[in-house]
Amino acid sequence: MEKEAVIKIENVEKEYPTGDKEMIPVLRGVSAEIFAGDYAIIYGASGSGKSTLLHHIIGLEAPTRGKIIICGTDITKLNSEERAIFRARHFGMVYQFWYWAKSLSVWENVAMPLYIDGVAEKEAKRHAMKVLDELGMAKYANKRPMQLSGGEQQRVCLARALINNPKILVADEPTGNLDTHNADSVMEMLQKLNIDKKRTIVMVTHNMTYLPYANRTIAMQDGKIKATETGHVKEMIKRELEAAR
């Protein structure tokens, strides 16, 4: 059975005006597809357009031209408020930096998206504790996020991203604020979610050492897709199995 393309980017262009009315192109005719169950990494140097492309995928920005179809919906036809609602229902977000309600506990921060959706506190807590337990973070549920280490805070951020069971998990430089040990731990957790739970993941990074975690890589350069490759995860697992024999 052919895989479902959950993200279709069709000839997307983005231009920003300058002070003298000149238009500066940032995305130049970008087209790509990401399929259900993919672990896709978008990478490139600073200024390559990778973060701008991610912002368009999740609907933070609208393209100057082109289409972006997410789970069958052309989000370029939605206004900013409609895109925000769509984003909350379809995406879970993990960022480089953590944004906490400092007066709330870990579980309350994780449950925040459910509160916003009108879920009762008892039910919201039950869901939050379940996700925290799956990520090995339940023992920290009653602490404040700022009491945790950087790696632990990123796991809590991941729990919050998963609380609504999103169709697509988006990670924007999720290891950029972590040391090597914690960064590797977060990457392994993301890969486990992809392989064991079949989570569709779209990640932006400048760190090319993480490319083997993905099964689909998209290289950005000067606002264009320079190259797209598939199969990294399968090839890596195959090599590991052969080496173990």
N, C-alpha and C positions, 0 to 999 in steps of 0.2 A: 504494500500500500504506500502511495506517495505521501511524503510528509507534508504537513500543513505549514505554509509560510505565515507566521504570526506577525512578522514585520516586513512590509514591502516599501522600499524607498525608490521613488521613480523620478529620475532626472531633477533632483532637488538643487535649487540654487538659492543662495542667500547673499544679499548685498546690504551694506550699512552705509548710510549717508555720512559724509564728512562736513566740516564747517563751510566749505566752499561749494556745497551741493554735489560734489563728486561722489559717485557710488563706489565703495570698495567691496569687491567680491571676496567672500569667505568660503562659501561652498560653491563648487563649480560643476554642476551636472552630475550629482552623486546618485548612483543607483545601486541597490543591494537588497538581498533578501536574507532574513534570519528565520529559521524554522523551529517548530515546537520541539523542545528537548535540546536545542543547541546550547553550547557554552561559547558564546561569541565574544571575542576580544577585539576592540577597536583600538589601534595603537598608532603612534606617530610622535614626532618631535613637537615641542611647544610651537603653537601657531599653525599646526597642520590642518586644523579644522575638526579634530576628533571630539572635543568637548562641545563645540557648536552643533555637530551632528547629533550627539547624544541629547542635547537640549531640544532639538527638533523632534527626535524620536518620542520623547516623553511629553511633548507639547508645551514646553516652557516658552518656545519661540515658534513663530509661523514662518514658513519659507517665503521667499520672494516669488519663486516659481516652483512648480513640481508638486508631487503628491507623496503623502506618507500614510500608509494604510496599516492600521494596527488591529489585529483580530477581526478583519473585515470592515472596519470603520475608517473612512478617510478623514483623519483628524484635521486636515487642512481646511475642511469645510466647517469646522467648529469655531466658535468664538473663544476668547481666553477663559471665560468662566466655564464653558462647556468642556474645554480641554482640561481644566483643573479637576472637574468632577470625573472625567474619563480617566485621568492619571491616577486619582485616588483609588479607582475601582480595578484598574488593570495592572498597575505597577507597584512594586515594592522598591524603596530607594535606600541605598547604602552610600553614604558620602565619606569623603576623606576626613572631614571634621565632624564632631558630634554636636548635636543641638538638643539640649536637655531642658526640661522644666525642672530646675534645680531643687525646687521645694518638694518634688514628688519622688517616690521610691522608684527602684528599677522596674518593678512590675507595673506600676502606674504609668511610667513613661512608655513601656511597651504596649500597654493597653490604650494609649491615647487615641490612635486611629479608630478604635472601636467606640470610645466615648463620643468622638465626633460624629460617628454614624448612628448614635443613639442607642447603643447596646447598654443594657443594665450593668451596674458595677459588678455584681456577683458573676454574671456570665463573662464579662470582659476579663475579670481576674482569672477565671478558670482557663480561658483561652491563652492568656498571657503566661500563666504558669506552665501550661502544656508546651508552648513554644520554647520557653526558657529551659525547661527540662530536656527537651530534645537537643538543645545546644549546650547542655552541661552547665547552665547558668542559674538553675532554680535556687541554689543555696544563697545566691546574692539578691534574691527578689526584694527583700525589705531594706536593703542598703540604698544609699543615694548613688546615682551613677558616677558622680565625681569622686567617690571613695574607691573606685575600681581602677585597675591599671588600664593602660591604653588598649591592650589586646582584649581585655574583658569588656571595656566599653564598646569596642567594635563588634563584639559578639552580641551585646545587648542591642546595638543598632541594627544588627542583622535580624534579631528576634522581632524588633518593631517592624522591620520591613516585611517580615513573613506573616504578621499577625492577621492580615486580611486574606491570606491565601492567594496572593496575586498571580496572575497568569505569567507575568514576566518580572524577574528580579533584575534590577539595574544597579550596578556598582560603579561609582565614579571615583577613580583613584582610591580604592578602599584601603590600600596598604601604605599610602603616602605619608601617613602620620605615625607609622609604627616602626619598631626596630625589626631586624631581619627575622628573629625567632617568631615574634607575634605576627608579622606579615605572612610568613610561610604557613602559620597555623590558620590564619583567616583564608588563605588561598586553598588549603586542603579542605576546609569546611565548605567553601563554595563548591569545590569539585565534588565533594560527597553529596551535597544537595542536588547537583546536576546529575550525577551517575545513579545514586540510590533513589532519589525522589523524583527524578525526571524533570527537575526545575529548568525552565528556560532562563538563561542568564545572559545579560549583555553588560560587558565590563569595558571601561575605558582606562587605559594605563599608558604610561610612557616607558614602563619597565619591561623590556623584551624578554627577560628571563622567565616571565610568567606565561609566555605564549604556549608552551607545551600543555598547560592545563586546559586549553580550549580545543574544541573540535572545529571551530570556524574562526579564522583571523581575518581582520580587515585592516589593511595598512593605509593610512592617510598621509598625503603629502600635498602641500600647497592647495588645500581645499578640494582635492580629488582623491578618489580611491586608487591607490597605486597598485595594489594586488589583493586578491582574496584567495585564501587557501582553506582546505577542509581536511579533517581526518587526523588531527594531531593526537587527540586523546586515544583513539583506537590504536594508532601506531605505537604510542608510548606503552599502552597496556600490553600489546602484542610483544613488544621487545622485552618487557619485564617478565612476561610468562615464559618466553623462550630462554631468557637468562636463568630462570629458576629451574629449568629442566636439567 
